[in-house]
Amino acid sequence: MQQIINLSATALARAVCTRDISSTELVHACLKRIEEVNPKLNAVVELIGEKALAEAASADRALMRGEIRGPLHGIPVTIKDSLDTAGIVTTGGTKGRAGFIPEKDATVVQRLRAAGAIILGKTNTSELTLSYETDNLVYGRTNNPYDLSRSPGGSSGGAAAIVAAGGAALDIGSDYGGSLRYPAHCCGVTTIRPTSGRVPRTGHILPFGGVLDSFQQIGPIARYVKDLVLLLPLMAGPDYKDPAMVPMPLKDPEKVNPAGLRVAFHVHNGIAFPAPAIERAVRDAALFLEREGCILTEVRPDGIELSYDLMIRLLSADGGASIRRLLREAGTEEHGLPWLGLAEPVDAISRDLLMMEWSRFQSRMLHFFRDYDLILSPVNAHTAQPHGSFGAELEAFSYTMTYNLTGWPAAVVRAGTSPEGLPAGVQIIAHPWREDMALAAAGLIEKASGGFQRPVL
């Protein structure tokens, strides 16, 4: 069982289709692993084991007939509880939806099912995905598989925790300010926040639309970079519902030649000083890329030090009106968002000036990026933090916030380990629509560093 659950999703998909293992065996193994670790983690909050086993048996019978339903035929996955799943309770971490069962799948869920994936259940999220700690009033707190006294990050913390623990090979999460990248960093797994406009958000608790529409993106979480390469094309492309989608083709990471790629790297963004383990991980990753022929320059983007203040002012400019609307629509009266009352609305003139400031920031960042192919940076100033310590130093999260402001694709892969044994990830940012470059670089770092390391649970 341990051997099966530690394989990549790519290897599992191949093994199922060649009938070296059955989908039923694989689903059984994942369910057993969830049974072992979930009491410690509280990562999987809705489990549909019997239905998953029935679908696995159907997938096995289809293979006997020579039918392959798609690249994920018979592969068990979990889904972040912020994404609608037909017939499965989907709370978005908010009490008003504690019993809500959607009639339709979110677009990305529908696409995974069409590719042959089997849903095992839902993974925990912070309320409305709006916190860097995965905790809510419906299901409670999720723990980090490397240290149960610490957070797996948020808001896709349940997803990252169960993938790291071997309960699922893949999960789908979302990122509004780092909610894919920070949990991947905390749990030693890999992810990519795609270019804004790449993957539809239809069916997500924090929907498309609004002034800050480009912040929110949906992306995959896995243990291995090659699984992101497998999954992203299955998720991407317009669904003719999300109006921000762009029909841009995805390029192949395997066709990226690292020799001569210009990489700007920095260990400090001028906002939050990184822990020594974080700096070491970034410098090691830079060395790995340099050995592959990349041209490394230690420099940080001009103006990046403005990103935290700008992001916070943009998020609070409506005084929390959009979040209160979502709570009303969910029927939530009691919520766990204490910061909501701190948001101060701005008048129309101030809002106009703020939007122009955002555009100038984007232009300044883009001007810097013209001379480079990639940017390498920390994911966060710290490794996984103790539970309940997220209000004191939000500046630490500015490393991810920057690229929600620009809309650029950003991958995360483990590149080191702290003295406490905690994973330390790095962030690789590429130009718009060049996910292939970010994933190619992530794969090189993964190979050199060893990448994912299984937690002892």
C-alpha positions as CSV (number, residue, x, y, z in Angstrom):
1,M,0.0,0.0,0.0
2,Q,2.8,2.4,0.9
3,Q,4.5,1.8,-2.4
4,I,1.3,2.6,-4.3
5,I,0.4,5.8,-2.5
6,N,3.9,7.2,-2.9
7,L,3.9,7.0,-6.7
8,S,3.3,10.0,-8.9
9,A,-0.1,10.5,-10.4
10,T,1.5,10.1,-13.8
11,A,3.0,6.7,-12.9
12,L,-0.3,5.7,-11.3
13,A,-2.3,6.6,-14.4
14,R,0.1,4.6,-16.5
15,A,-0.1,1.6,-14.1
16,V,-3.9,1.6,-14.1
17,C,-4.2,1.8,-17.9
18,T,-1.7,-1.1,-18.3
19,R,-3.6,-3.0,-15.6
20,D,-0.5,-3.4,-13.4
21,I,-2.7,-2.2,-10.6
22,S,-6.5,-1.7,-10.6
23,S,-8.3,1.4,-9.8
24,T,-10.1,-0.4,-7.1
25,E,-6.8,-1.3,-5.4
26,L,-5.7,2.3,-5.7
27,V,-8.8,3.7,-4.2
28,H,-8.7,1.2,-1.4
29,A,-5.1,2.3,-0.7
30,C,-6.0,6.0,-0.6
31,L,-9.0,5.4,1.6
32,K,-6.9,3.4,4.0
33,R,-4.3,6.1,4.2
34,I,-6.9,8.8,4.8
35,E,-8.3,6.6,7.6
36,E,-4.8,6.4,9.1
37,V,-3.8,10.0,8.9
38,N,-7.0,12.1,8.8
39,P,-7.7,11.9,12.6
40,K,-4.4,13.7,13.1
41,L,-4.7,16.1,10.2
42,N,-8.4,16.9,9.7
43,A,-7.6,17.5,6.1
44,V,-10.5,15.6,4.4
45,V,-13.8,16.9,5.6
46,E,-16.2,15.0,3.4
47,L,-15.4,11.4,2.3
48,I,-17.4,9.4,-0.2
49,G,-15.6,6.1,0.0
50,E,-18.4,3.8,-1.1
51,K,-19.2,5.9,-4.2
52,A,-15.5,6.1,-5.1
53,L,-15.1,2.4,-4.9
54,A,-18.2,1.9,-7.1
55,E,-16.7,4.3,-9.7
56,A,-13.3,2.5,-9.4
57,A,-15.0,-0.9,-10.1
58,S,-16.7,0.7,-13.2
59,A,-13.4,2.1,-14.3
60,D,-11.8,-1.4,-14.0
61,R,-14.6,-3.0,-16.0
62,A,-14.2,-0.3,-18.7
63,L,-10.5,-1.2,-19.0
64,M,-11.4,-4.9,-19.4
65,R,-13.5,-3.8,-22.4
66,G,-10.5,-1.8,-23.8
67,E,-12.1,1.6,-22.9
68,I,-9.9,4.4,-21.4
69,R,-11.9,7.4,-20.3
70,G,-9.1,9.9,-20.2
71,P,-5.6,10.6,-18.9
72,L,-6.8,10.2,-15.3
73,H,-8.7,7.0,-15.9
74,G,-9.4,5.5,-12.4
75,I,-7.2,7.9,-10.5
76,P,-8.5,9.0,-7.1
77,V,-8.3,12.7,-6.3
78,T,-9.6,15.1,-3.6
79,I,-11.1,18.6,-4.2
80,K,-10.8,21.7,-2.1
81,D,-14.1,22.4,-0.4
82,S,-14.4,25.8,-2.0
83,L,-15.2,24.2,-5.4
84,D,-18.7,22.8,-6.1
85,T,-19.1,19.1,-6.4
86,A,-22.4,17.7,-7.6
87,G,-24.0,15.5,-4.9
88,I,-21.3,16.2,-2.3
89,V,-21.6,18.8,0.5
90,T,-19.7,21.9,-0.4
91,T,-19.4,24.4,2.4
92,G,-16.7,26.9,1.3
93,G,-15.8,26.8,5.0
94,T,-18.8,28.9,5.9
95,K,-21.7,27.9,8.3
96,G,-24.5,29.1,6.0
97,R,-23.5,26.3,3.6
98,A,-22.9,23.6,6.1
99,G,-25.5,21.3,4.4
100,F,-25.3,22.7,0.9
101,I,-25.2,20.1,-1.9
102,P,-24.6,21.5,-5.3
103,E,-26.4,20.2,-8.3
104,K,-23.5,20.9,-10.7
105,D,-19.8,20.5,-10.6
106,A,-17.4,23.4,-10.8
107,T,-15.9,23.5,-14.3
108,V,-12.5,22.2,-13.2
109,V,-14.2,19.3,-11.3
110,Q,-16.3,18.5,-14.4
111,R,-13.2,18.4,-16.5
112,L,-11.3,16.1,-14.1
113,R,-14.3,13.7,-14.0
114,A,-14.4,13.8,-17.9
115,A,-10.6,12.8,-17.8
116,G,-11.5,9.7,-15.7
117,A,-10.7,10.9,-12.2
118,I,-12.5,9.6,-9.2
119,I,-13.4,12.0,-6.4
120,L,-12.6,10.6,-2.9
121,G,-13.9,13.7,-1.0
122,K,-13.4,17.3,-0.1
123,T,-10.5,19.0,1.6
124,N,-10.7,21.7,4.3
125,T,-10.4,25.4,3.5
126,S,-10.5,28.6,5.5
127,E,-13.8,30.4,5.4
128,L,-14.5,31.7,1.9
129,T,-10.8,31.0,1.3
130,L,-9.9,34.2,3.0
131,S,-7.2,33.3,5.5
132,Y,-3.7,31.9,5.4
133,E,-4.6,29.4,8.1
134,T,-7.0,26.5,7.3
135,D,-9.6,26.7,10.0
136,N,-13.4,27.4,10.0
137,L,-16.5,27.2,12.1
138,V,-17.8,24.2,10.2
139,Y,-15.0,21.7,10.3
140,G,-12.3,23.2,12.5
141,R,-8.6,23.3,12.1
142,T,-6.3,21.4,9.8
143,N,-2.8,20.4,10.9
144,N,0.5,20.2,9.1
145,P,1.7,16.6,8.4
146,Y,5.3,17.5,9.2
147,D,4.4,19.0,12.6
148,L,0.9,18.7,13.9
149,S,1.4,21.8,16.1
150,R,1.8,23.9,13.0
151,S,-0.5,25.1,10.2
152,P,-0.4,23.6,6.7
153,G,-1.1,27.1,5.5
154,G,-4.2,28.4,3.8
155,S,-6.5,28.5,2.2
156,S,-5.8,25.3,0.4
157,G,-4.3,23.7,3.5
158,G,-6.4,20.6,3.5
159,A,-5.5,19.9,-0.1
160,A,-1.7,20.3,0.5
161,A,-1.8,18.3,3.8
162,I,-3.6,15.2,2.4
163,V,-1.5,15.2,-0.8
164,A,1.7,15.3,1.3
165,A,0.4,12.6,3.5
166,G,-0.4,10.2,0.6
167,G,-4.1,10.2,0.9
168,A,-4.5,11.5,-2.7
169,A,-2.1,12.0,-5.5
170,L,-3.8,15.2,-6.7
171,D,-6.0,18.0,-5.4
172,I,-7.5,21.2,-6.9
173,G,-7.2,24.4,-5.0
174,S,-7.4,28.2,-5.5
175,D,-5.2,31.2,-4.9
176,Y,-6.3,34.7,-4.1
177,G,-3.1,35.9,-2.4
178,G,-1.0,32.8,-2.1
179,S,-3.6,30.2,-1.2
180,L,-2.1,27.5,-3.4
181,R,1.5,28.5,-3.1
182,Y,1.8,29.0,0.7
183,P,0.3,25.6,1.6
184,A,2.5,23.9,-1.0
185,H,5.5,25.6,0.6
186,C,4.3,24.6,4.1
187,C,3.6,21.0,3.2
188,G,6.5,20.3,0.8
189,V,4.4,19.7,-2.3
190,T,4.2,21.4,-5.6
191,T,1.7,23.7,-7.3
192,I,1.2,26.4,-9.9
193,R,-0.9,29.5,-9.9
194,P,-1.7,29.8,-13.6
195,T,-1.8,33.0,-15.6
196,S,-4.9,35.1,-14.8
197,G,-7.4,34.0,-17.5
198,R,-6.1,30.4,-17.9
199,V,-8.4,28.2,-15.8
200,P,-12.1,28.9,-15.3
201,R,-13.3,29.8,-11.8
202,T,-17.0,28.8,-12.5
203,G,-18.4,27.0,-9.4
204,H,-15.9,28.5,-6.9
205,I,-17.1,29.9,-3.5
206,L,-15.3,33.2,-4.3
207,P,-16.7,33.7,-7.8
208,F,-15.3,35.4,-10.9
209,G,-16.2,39.1,-11.3
210,G,-15.6,42.3,-9.5
211,V,-12.8,44.9,-9.4
212,L,-10.3,42.3,-8.1
213,D,-11.3,39.5,-10.5
214,S,-7.8,38.8,-11.7
215,F,-6.5,38.0,-8.2
216,Q,-8.3,34.6,-8.0
217,Q,-7.1,31.6,-9.9
218,I,-7.7,27.8,-9.7
219,G,-4.7,25.5,-9.9
220,P,-3.5,21.9,-9.2
221,I,-1.6,20.6,-6.1
222,A,0.6,17.4,-6.4
223,R,3.7,15.8,-5.0
224,Y,5.6,15.9,-8.2
225,V,6.1,18.6,-10.9
226,K,5.3,16.2,-13.7
227,D,1.8,15.7,-12.3
228,L,1.2,19.5,-12.6
229,V,2.3,19.1,-16.3
230,L,-0.3,16.3,-16.6
231,L,-3.1,18.1,-14.9
232,L,-2.9,21.7,-16.0
233,P,-3.9,21.1,-19.7
234,L,-7.0,19.1,-18.5
235,M,-8.1,22.2,-16.4
236,A,-7.3,25.0,-18.8
237,G,-9.3,26.8,-21.4
238,P,-12.5,28.8,-21.7
239,D,-15.8,27.3,-20.4
240,Y,-17.9,30.1,-22.0
241,K,-19.1,31.0,-18.5
242,D,-16.2,32.7,-16.9
243,P,-15.8,35.9,-18.9
244,A,-12.2,36.5,-18.1
245,M,-10.9,33.3,-19.8
246,V,-8.5,33.7,-22.8
247,P,-8.1,30.8,-25.4
248,M,-4.3,30.8,-25.2
249,P,-2.5,27.5,-26.0
250,L,-0.4,25.8,-23.4
251,K,3.2,25.2,-24.2
252,D,5.1,22.0,-23.3
253,P,7.6,22.3,-20.4
254,E,9.6,19.4,-21.9
255,K,10.5,21.7,-24.9
256,V,12.0,24.4,-22.8
257,N,15.8,24.6,-23.1
258,P,17.2,25.9,-19.8
259,A,20.5,27.0,-21.3
260,G,20.6,30.7,-21.6
261,L,17.4,31.4,-19.7
262,R,17.8,34.7,-17.8
263,V,16.7,34.3,-14.2
264,A,16.4,37.2,-11.7
265,F,16.5,36.0,-8.1
266,H,16.1,37.6,-4.8
267,V,16.0,36.5,-1.2
268,H,14.4,39.6,0.2
269,N,11.7,41.8,-1.3
270,G,12.2,44.9,0.8
271,I,9.2,44.1,2.9
272,A,9.8,41.0,5.1
273,F,13.1,39.5,6.0
274,P,13.2,35.8,5.3
275,A,14.3,33.1,7.8
276,P,17.7,31.6,7.1
277,A,16.2,28.3,5.8
278,I,14.2,30.3,3.3
279,E,17.2,32.3,2.0
280,R,19.2,29.1,1.8
281,A,16.5,27.3,-0.2
282,V,16.4,30.2,-2.8
283,R,20.2,30.4,-3.1
284,D,20.4,26.6,-3.5
285,A,17.7,26.7,-6.2
286,A,19.5,29.5,-8.0
287,L,22.7,27.4,-8.0
288,F,20.7,24.4,-9.4
289,L,19.4,26.5,-12.3
290,E,22.9,28.0,-12.9
291,R,24.3,24.4,-13.2
292,E,21.7,23.8,-15.9
293,G,23.0,26.7,-18.0
294,C,20.6,29.4,-16.8
295,I,22.1,32.9,-16.4
296,L,21.4,34.1,-12.8
297,T,21.3,37.7,-11.6
298,E,20.7,38.6,-8.0
299,V,18.2,41.5,-8.3
300,R,14.7,42.1,-7.2
301,P,12.0,43.7,-9.4
302,D,11.9,47.5,-9.2
303,G,8.9,48.6,-7.2
304,I,8.2,45.2,-5.6
305,E,8.5,46.7,-2.2
306,L,5.2,48.5,-2.8
307,S,3.2,45.3,-3.3
308,Y,2.1,44.6,0.2
309,D,0.7,48.0,1.0
310,L,-1.0,48.1,-2.4
311,M,-2.6,44.7,-2.0
312,I,-4.0,45.4,1.4
313,R,-5.5,48.7,0.3
314,L,-7.1,47.1,-2.7
315,L,-8.6,44.3,-0.6
316,S,-10.1,46.7,1.9
317,A,-11.1,49.5,-0.4
318,D,-14.8,48.4,-0.5
319,G,-14.9,48.2,3.3
320,G,-15.7,44.5,3.1
321,A,-18.9,45.0,1.1
322,S,-18.1,42.1,-1.3
323,I,-17.3,39.7,1.5
324,R,-20.5,40.6,3.4
325,R,-22.4,40.0,0.1
326,L,-20.9,36.5,-0.1
327,L,-21.8,35.8,3.5
328,R,-25.4,36.9,2.9
329,E,-25.7,34.8,-0.3
330,A,-24.4,31.8,1.7
331,G,-26.9,32.4,4.5
332,T,-24.1,32.8,7.0
333,E,-24.9,34.8,10.2
334,E,-22.0,33.7,12.4
335,H,-18.6,33.9,10.6
336,G,-14.9,33.6,11.6
337,L,-13.5,36.6,9.7
338,P,-12.6,39.0,12.5
339,W,-10.6,41.3,10.2
340,L,-13.8,42.1,8.2
341,G,-14.7,44.9,10.6
342,L,-11.3,46.5,10.1
343,A,-11.7,47.3,6.4
344,E,-12.2,51.0,5.7
345,P,-14.1,51.9,2.5
346,V,-12.6,54.6,0.3
347,D,-14.5,57.2,-1.7
348,A,-14.8,57.2,-5.5
349,I,-11.9,59.6,-6.0
350,S,-9.6,57.6,-3.8
351,R,-10.7,54.4,-5.5
352,D,-9.9,55.8,-8.9
353,L,-6.4,56.9,-7.7
354,L,-5.9,53.4,-6.2
355,M,-6.8,51.7,-9.5
356,M,-4.3,53.9,-11.4
357,E,-1.7,53.1,-8.8
358,W,-2.2,49.4,-9.4
359,S,-1.8,49.8,-13.1
360,R,1.4,51.8,-12.6
361,F,2.7,49.0,-10.4
362,Q,1.9,46.4,-13.0
363,S,3.6,48.5,-15.7
364,R,6.7,49.0,-13.5
365,M,7.0,45.2,-12.8
366,L,6.5,44.4,-16.5
367,H,9.2,46.9,-17.5
368,F,11.6,45.1,-15.1
369,F,10.6,41.7,-16.4
370,R,11.5,42.5,-20.1
371,D,15.1,41.7,-19.4
372,Y,14.5,38.3,-17.8
373,D,12.7,35.0,-18.5
374,L,12.0,34.0,-14.9
375,I,12.0,35.3,-11.4
376,L,13.1,33.1,-8.5
377,S,12.0,34.1,-5.0
378,P,10.9,32.9,-1.6
379,V,7.3,31.8,-1.2
380,N,7.1,33.3,2.3
381,A,9.4,34.8,4.8
382,H,8.9,31.7,7.1
383,T,8.3,28.0,7.0
384,A,5.1,26.6,8.4
385,Q,4.0,28.6,11.5
386,P,2.4,27.5,14.7
387,H,-1.4,27.6,14.8
388,G,-2.9,30.9,15.6
389,S,0.1,33.1,14.6
390,F,-1.2,34.6,11.4
391,G,-2.3,38.1,12.5
392,A,1.0,39.4,13.6
393,E,3.1,39.5,10.5
394,L,1.0,39.6,7.3
395,E,3.9,41.2,5.5
396,A,5.5,37.7,5.3
397,F,2.9,36.8,2.7
398,S,3.9,39.7,0.4
399,Y,6.1,37.3,-1.6
400,T,3.0,35.6,-3.1
401,M,0.7,38.7,-3.1
402,T,3.0,40.4,-5.6
403,Y,2.0,38.0,-8.4
404,N,-1.7,38.1,-7.7
405,L,-1.3,41.8,-8.4
406,T,0.5,41.1,-11.7
407,G,-1.5,38.1,-12.8
408,W,1.6,36.2,-13.8
409,P,2.0,32.4,-13.4
410,A,4.0,31.2,-10.4
411,A,5.0,27.6,-9.5
412,V,6.2,26.4,-6.1
413,V,8.5,23.4,-5.5
414,R,10.3,22.2,-2.4
415,A,14.0,23.1,-2.5
416,G,15.2,22.8,1.2
417,T,14.4,21.9,4.8
418,S,14.6,24.0,7.9
419,P,16.5,22.9,11.0
420,E,13.1,21.8,12.5
421,G,12.6,19.5,9.6
422,L,10.0,21.7,7.9
423,P,9.8,22.0,4.1
424,A,11.1,25.2,2.4
425,G,9.8,25.9,-1.0
426,V,10.8,28.4,-3.7
427,Q,8.6,30.4,-6.1
428,I,9.3,30.5,-9.8
429,I,7.5,33.2,-11.8
430,A,7.2,33.4,-15.6
431,H,5.8,35.8,-18.1
432,P,2.0,35.6,-18.8
433,W,1.0,32.4,-20.6
434,R,4.5,30.8,-20.1
435,E,3.6,28.3,-17.4
436,D,5.8,25.9,-19.4
437,M,8.9,27.9,-18.4
438,A,7.9,28.0,-14.7
439,L,7.2,24.3,-14.7
440,A,10.4,23.4,-16.5
441,A,12.5,25.4,-14.0
442,A,10.5,23.8,-11.1
443,G,11.3,20.4,-12.5
444,L,15.0,21.1,-12.6
445,I,15.0,22.3,-9.0
446,E,13.0,19.3,-7.9
447,K,15.5,16.9,-9.6
448,A,18.5,18.6,-8.0
449,S,17.0,19.1,-4.5
450,G,15.2,15.8,-4.2
451,G,11.8,17.7,-4.1
452,F,9.0,16.0,-2.2
453,Q,10.0,14.1,1.0
454,R,7.3,12.0,2.6
455,P,6.3,13.1,6.2
456,V,6.4,10.6,9.0
457,L,2.9,10.1,10.3
